Every structure is written in structure tokens, then in C-alpha cells.
Amino acid sequence: MPLTFSPAVDGQVATIGSGFNMLHFNHTMFDERRMSPVVMVDHFHMSSPTFQPHPHAGMSAVTLAFQDTRGAMVSVDSTGRSSMIMPGDLHWTLAGRGIVHTQRPLASRSHIHALQIFVNLPAADKGCAPRSFLVPRSRMPTVALPNALVTVVAGNFAGVASPAALPQPLLMLDIETLGDTPNFQVPLPGGWNATLLAINGAVRLSGAHELTAGCALTVRSLDDNSALEISSIGRSHLVLLAGPQIDEPVVQQGPFVLDSAQALSESIQAYQRGDFGTVTQAEQNLARSSA
């Protein structure tokens, strides 16, 4: 079989305070690194500030805001960059050797509906300099298919390319169907994995695998000629994340994703020494501001 599928798994429900709830998906919920290069995905709703400035290292922390987000989220980090994340936008924080950031809803009336995605970096790239950038929804191409709209958030699909300049190959598609949708194909090169999350509704994959809201599954491609077939059962919203599998150990402790216990320990010590920098008080004030 050119494609192999994991079973669908339910997201783990979690809440933090009264203004944040999520469905959590972690790579440990799937066998044999099937989620790689993705390490974790949180499908979340945030209506009030939840997280203080915190570190990341060895990976990228990625936010994809859905179009039904109300208001905006402000992101500030220790490189000195600040960004306003609006509905549909992609925000990419390349942590590399270490960064500190915070992301908060802007103003009390904001409601952020989004994915937070941890994308692993190969060991050779974990020491790269941190940076962050924003790709507005207005710059993302959309492919119109029969009864479906596919936004190319990152990578290439159907002959069009996202402007997102990522640190590694990754395909990210935000797929909305308007009703029953005939099969369309998403090519997956050999050695790539795909993680698919059903945000709303239900979809059928390659004719035999059904994915319903609140669930995720992974797909492994064994052949360069492989293609994933997607069809919908009524209206649906699906996100696909795909990239080359990283065949290296994953040693994760919260926002740190390294490839060995020693590397993890050294990264935590670097953060404790202050090597990741800080989010300044002025930047924190921006993150707390309201319109």
C-alpha cells in the first residue's frame, strides 16, 4: 500500500482558567513517529489572556487563526518583534536555539479560534537563530474545487504556492467544503507524513477512512506517486499538515523539543541563564493593551 493510515484518535480536552479551552493532540498518541515532523497540535479557543511570557527551543511554534476568529491576537517575542494576528493569518515562531514569547487576545471582546502547532526541527537545525514572521490571510492563495475551497497556507498545492518562506518543507492546507464533495487528491511524496484534523463536519479519506469533528489521524506515504483522496460528507472544515518524517529521537519537555536528554538539559540551563532573552515590559504592555 502506498499510503498507510493510523486509527483516528479523539483530542484530549483541557481547560486553563475561564478563557481557554482546547483539544490536544500529541505525537505520543500515534505509533512510530507517524505525526513527524509535527510534534503537537492544540485546537483552541481563547477569550482572555492565559499564558505569561514563556520559552521555546528546538522547534517552531506555529499559530493558524481561523476565519471565525473575532478581534485579534498580539504576539511579542524576545527578538523584539511584535505581530498582530488577524482572522485567517499564519504566525510562525522559529524557536531554534531559544526564544521567549507571549500571545494574547487584543481587547476583552476578542475570541481567538486557532491551532497551535509544534513543528520539530532536525537536530542539525535546532541551534539556528530564532525569528518570527506573519503571513496574512490576504496573501494566501485559494484553490476553488467542486463544492470546496482549499487555502494554501504553506507549501504548494494544485499549481499554486503560498508565500510563506518556512525553515523546512511543509504543506499546510485549510480546507472548507460547502456540501457533499467529490474526491480530490493531495499528492504526498514518499517519506512524508500527513496529520489531518477535522475541525467541523466529517470527511472520508481514500474511500475507506472517516474522520469526524474533534478527531485526528495520520497518513504515511511510502511512494512518490502517492496521493491522498479527500471527499466530504456535507459541510466540513479540515486542516492538513504534511512534511518529511524526521527520523530522530524526540525528547520533549513542555515547550522544549530536543533530540537527547543532554540536549534538553543544556537548553533548559541556557534559558535559566537568560540566553533566550526576555520580552520587555513595554512589549508585555502591548500584549495586555485593549482597543
Backbone torsions as a table, in degrees:
resi	resn	phi	psi	omega
1	MET	NA	126.9	179.3
2	PRO	-70.0	-24.1	176.4
3	LEU	-123.7	137.5	172.6
4	THR	-121.8	143.3	-173.5
5	PHE	-116.8	140.6	169.5
6	SER	-82.5	163.3	167.9
7	PRO	-64.0	153.1	172.7
8	ALA	-72.6	140.5	178.7
9	VAL	-123.1	148.7	176.4
10	ASP	-81.3	142.4	174.1
11	GLY	-67.6	147.5	177.5
12	GLN	-84.1	122.8	-177.4
13	VAL	-77.8	134.0	176.6
14	ALA	-148.5	148.4	175.1
15	THR	-129.9	150.3	172.9
16	ILE	-130.5	112.5	-177.3
17	GLY	63.5	-155.2	-177.4
18	SER	-99.9	-4.4	-173.3
19	GLY	-119.0	15.9	-178.6
20	PHE	-149.8	125.9	172.0
21	ASN	-141.2	154.1	-173.7
22	MET	-155.3	162.6	163.3
23	LEU	-108.7	125.6	-172.7
24	HIS	-108.3	133.1	174.7
25	PHE	-126.9	127.2	-177.6
26	ASN	-123.7	152.6	-178.3
27	HIS	-59.3	-25.3	-179.8
28	THR	-71.6	-9.9	177.7
29	MET	-81.7	-6.2	-179.9
30	PHE	-126.5	147.6	-177.5
31	ASP	-81.8	155.3	165.9
32	GLU	55.1	45.7	176.1
33	ARG	54.9	31.7	-175.6
34	ARG	-66.1	-20.8	-179.7
35	MET	-87.4	-17.7	-176.4
36	SER	-55.5	137.0	12.4
37	PRO	-85.5	-2.6	177.0
38	VAL	-74.0	138.8	179.3
39	VAL	-105.2	-35.1	-173.0
40	MET	-161.0	146.1	171.6
41	VAL	-136.3	129.6	170.8
42	ASP	-113.5	122.9	173.1
43	HIS	-94.9	109.8	-167.7
44	PHE	-129.7	159.6	168.8
45	HIS	-122.5	129.4	179.8
46	MET	-132.4	126.4	179.6
47	SER	-121.1	-4.7	176.8
48	SER	-149.6	158.0	-179.9
49	PRO	-55.1	134.4	-173.4
50	THR	-126.3	-39.6	-171.1
51	PHE	-114.3	130.5	171.1
52	GLN	-74.5	165.6	174.6
53	PRO	-51.0	132.9	-174.1
54	HIS	-146.3	160.5	-175.2
55	PRO	-90.2	161.2	166.0
56	HIS	-141.6	150.7	175.9
57	ALA	-158.3	146.7	172.9
58	GLY	81.6	6.1	-173.4
59	MET	-158.2	-177.3	170.4
60	SER	-114.6	135.5	173.7
61	ALA	-103.2	117.9	-168.4
62	VAL	-119.9	133.2	176.7
63	THR	-116.6	124.7	172.8
64	LEU	-115.0	108.7	179.8
65	ALA	-85.3	130.8	179.6
66	PHE	-80.4	162.2	-172.3
67	GLN	-69.3	-19.4	178.3
68	ASP	-87.1	6.9	170.8
69	THR	-58.4	138.2	174.8
70	ARG	-107.7	132.1	-178.2
71	GLY	80.3	-141.5	-174.5
72	ALA	-153.2	164.0	173.6
73	MET	-119.0	134.6	176.7
74	VAL	-101.0	136.5	178.5
75	SER	-120.8	127.9	176.0
76	VAL	-130.7	147.6	-177.1
77	ASP	-145.4	174.9	-172.7
78	SER	-77.5	-0.9	170.0
79	THR	-82.7	-6.4	-177.7
80	GLY	93.2	2.9	-177.0
81	ARG	-91.9	142.6	171.6
82	SER	-128.3	144.5	-179.1
83	SER	-138.9	148.3	174.4
84	MET	-106.2	114.5	-176.8
85	ILE	-93.1	114.8	-177.3
86	MET	-103.7	170.2	179.8
87	PRO	-52.7	129.1	178.2
88	GLY	88.0	-8.9	-174.8
89	ASP	-76.1	156.8	172.0
90	LEU	-111.3	127.4	173.8
91	HIS	-119.5	128.4	-174.9
92	TRP	-119.1	120.6	174.7
93	THR	-109.9	103.6	175.4
94	LEU	-82.3	103.5	-175.7
95	ALA	-73.7	-40.7	-179.4
96	GLY	53.3	-127.0	-176.1
97	ARG	-74.5	-10.1	173.4
98	GLY	148.7	135.5	179.3
99	ILE	-148.1	155.2	171.3
100	VAL	-118.9	133.8	177.4
101	HIS	-148.1	170.9	170.6
102	THR	-146.8	147.5	177.8
103	GLN	-134.1	129.2	-175.5
104	ARG	-140.1	148.1	171.2
105	PRO	-60.8	141.9	177.4
106	LEU	-94.3	112.9	178.7
107	ALA	82.9	150.9	-174.2
108	SER	-67.6	-21.3	-177.9
109	ARG	-86.0	-4.0	-178.7
110	SER	-74.3	144.6	173.0
111	HIS	-135.5	112.9	-175.1
112	ILE	-97.3	119.7	175.0
113	HIS	-113.1	116.0	-167.6
114	ALA	-160.3	173.0	166.6
115	LEU	-109.5	139.4	166.2
116	GLN	-110.9	123.2	-171.5
117	ILE	-123.9	129.3	171.1
118	PHE	-98.3	119.9	178.1
119	VAL	-110.6	121.7	-178.6
120	ASN	-66.8	153.6	170.7
121	LEU	-110.9	142.4	171.8
122	PRO	-58.1	151.8	-177.1
123	ALA	-53.4	-37.2	-177.6
124	ALA	-65.6	-18.2	-176.5
125	ASP	-109.7	-1.6	-175.3
126	LYS	-67.4	-20.4	179.4
127	GLY	-94.1	12.9	-177.3
128	CYS	-71.7	162.1	179.7
129	ALA	-68.8	138.9	179.6
130	PRO	-73.5	151.9	173.9
131	ARG	-161.0	166.8	176.7
132	SER	-144.0	153.7	-179.8
133	PHE	-155.9	162.1	-178.3
134	LEU	-121.1	137.2	171.4
135	VAL	-117.3	108.9	-179.2
136	PRO	-67.1	149.6	177.6
137	ARG	-57.1	-34.2	-176.8
138	SER	-62.8	-19.0	-179.7
139	ARG	-96.8	-4.0	-178.6
140	MET	-87.8	128.2	177.8
141	PRO	-72.8	149.6	176.8
142	THR	-121.3	132.5	178.8
143	VAL	-102.9	122.3	178.5
144	ALA	-90.6	122.1	176.2
145	LEU	-118.1	167.6	177.6
146	PRO	-54.9	112.9	177.0
147	ASN	65.3	21.5	-179.1
148	ALA	-149.7	149.2	173.1
149	LEU	-122.8	126.4	-178.8
150	VAL	-115.8	112.8	176.2
151	THR	-90.6	125.3	-179.6
152	VAL	-88.9	92.1	-177.3
153	VAL	-71.1	-42.1	178.6
154	ALA	-148.8	148.6	178.6
155	GLY	85.7	-156.9	-174.5
156	ASN	-128.4	138.7	176.2
157	PHE	-153.3	134.8	174.4
158	ALA	53.8	36.9	174.5
159	GLY	83.5	4.8	177.1
160	VAL	-122.6	153.5	-174.3
161	ALA	-127.0	140.1	171.5
162	SER	-71.5	149.2	175.6
163	PRO	-77.9	-3.9	-177.2
164	ALA	-63.1	120.6	177.9
165	ALA	-95.7	93.1	-173.0
166	LEU	-89.4	158.8	179.0
167	PRO	-75.8	-6.3	-179.4
168	GLN	-158.6	161.7	179.7
169	PRO	-64.3	132.3	177.3
170	LEU	-159.3	136.2	173.8
171	LEU	-108.7	127.2	178.0
172	MET	-131.8	116.6	-178.8
173	LEU	-120.7	132.9	174.4
174	ASP	-107.5	110.7	-168.4
175	ILE	-113.9	123.7	175.2
176	GLU	-122.5	129.9	177.0
177	THR	-110.5	149.0	-174.6
178	LEU	-102.7	0.7	-178.9
179	GLY	168.0	-164.1	177.5
180	ASP	-57.9	128.1	-173.0
181	THR	-123.0	127.8	176.7
182	PRO	-66.3	162.2	-178.7
183	ASN	-54.2	135.1	162.6
184	PHE	-130.0	157.3	-170.3
185	GLN	-110.8	141.5	172.4
186	VAL	-119.6	107.6	179.7
187	PRO	-61.3	140.2	176.5
188	LEU	-130.2	111.7	179.4
189	PRO	-61.0	156.1	174.8
190	GLY	-60.0	139.9	-178.7
191	GLY	86.7	0.1	177.3
192	TRP	-97.0	149.9	169.0
193	ASN	-114.7	150.7	173.4
194	ALA	-125.6	138.1	171.0
195	THR	-112.1	128.1	-178.8
196	LEU	-120.0	131.8	179.6
197	LEU	-122.1	128.4	175.1
198	ALA	-90.5	113.8	-179.8
199	ILE	-82.1	-45.2	176.1
200	ASN	-142.9	156.0	174.4
201	GLY	72.4	-155.3	-177.2
202	ALA	-145.0	146.0	177.2
203	VAL	-132.8	159.6	175.2
204	ARG	-116.9	135.9	-175.4
205	LEU	-115.8	123.5	179.1
206	SER	49.2	34.6	170.6
207	GLY	77.9	-9.7	-170.7
208	ALA	-132.8	-10.1	-172.9
209	HIS	-122.9	119.0	-179.1
210	GLU	-100.6	137.6	-179.9
211	LEU	-126.7	125.3	-176.6
212	THR	-115.7	164.8	-174.8
213	ALA	-52.9	135.7	179.4
214	GLY	87.9	3.3	-178.2
215	CYS	-120.9	161.7	176.0
216	ALA	-141.2	154.9	170.1
217	LEU	-145.1	167.2	179.1
218	THR	-120.4	153.0	-180.0
219	VAL	-129.7	132.3	176.7
220	ARG	-110.8	131.6	178.0
221	SER	-98.7	130.2	-178.5
222	LEU	-108.7	1.5	-172.4
223	ASP	-149.7	138.9	-179.6
224	ASP	-64.5	-17.2	-179.6
225	ASN	-95.2	11.2	-177.1
226	SER	-75.3	148.6	174.3
227	ALA	-145.9	134.4	176.6
228	LEU	-85.8	128.4	177.4
229	GLU	-97.5	131.8	-178.3
230	ILE	-124.9	132.3	170.9
231	SER	-138.9	155.9	-177.0
232	SER	-109.6	157.1	172.5
233	ILE	-113.8	90.6	-173.7
234	GLY	77.1	-161.5	-179.6
235	ARG	-71.8	142.2	-179.1
236	SER	-156.3	163.7	175.5
237	HIS	-137.5	122.3	-173.2
238	LEU	-134.1	142.0	172.8
239	VAL	-119.8	132.9	177.3
240	LEU	-115.1	129.9	176.1
241	LEU	-124.0	123.3	-176.2
242	ALA	-143.1	146.0	177.5
243	GLY	-171.2	173.3	179.9
244	PRO	-65.8	136.2	177.4
245	GLN	-65.3	136.6	175.8
246	ILE	-98.3	110.3	-175.5
247	ASP	-88.2	63.7	179.8
248	GLU	-139.6	156.3	178.0
249	PRO	-60.4	149.8	173.7
250	VAL	-117.1	113.5	177.2
251	VAL	-115.4	104.3	-172.9
252	GLN	-113.3	135.7	167.9
253	GLN	-134.2	99.7	-177.2
254	GLY	57.0	-121.3	-175.9
255	PRO	-85.3	8.0	176.9
256	PHE	-103.8	127.9	179.0
257	VAL	-129.5	101.1	-178.0
258	LEU	-119.4	-174.5	-175.9
259	ASP	-115.1	4.2	176.0
260	SER	-159.0	158.1	177.8
261	ALA	-62.8	-36.4	179.2
262	GLN	-65.7	-44.7	179.2
263	ALA	-63.1	-38.1	177.4
264	LEU	-62.3	-47.9	-180.0
265	SER	-60.4	-43.0	-179.6
266	GLU	-65.4	-36.6	-179.9
267	SER	-68.7	-43.0	178.1
268	ILE	-62.3	-41.4	178.0
269	GLN	-63.2	-39.1	178.2
270	ALA	-62.9	-41.2	176.9
271	TYR	-62.6	-44.6	-178.7
272	GLN	-65.4	-27.5	175.9
273	ARG	-76.2	-13.8	-177.3
274	GLY	95.4	9.9	-176.5
275	ASP	-67.4	-19.9	-179.0
276	PHE	-81.7	-8.0	-175.6
277	GLY	83.0	-172.2	-177.6
278	THR	-138.1	159.5	168.6
279	VAL	-91.6	118.7	-173.1
280	THR	-67.3	161.7	179.5
281	GLN	-61.1	-38.4	178.6
282	ALA	-61.6	-40.5	179.3
283	GLU	-67.8	-38.7	176.8
284	GLN	-62.7	-38.3	177.7
285	ASN	-62.7	-39.1	175.9
286	LEU	-60.6	-44.3	-179.0
287	ALA	-64.7	-26.6	-178.3
288	ARG	-92.7	-7.8	-172.8
289	SER	-66.9	159.2	176.9
290	SER	-131.6	147.8	-179.2
291	ALA	-92.3	NA	NA
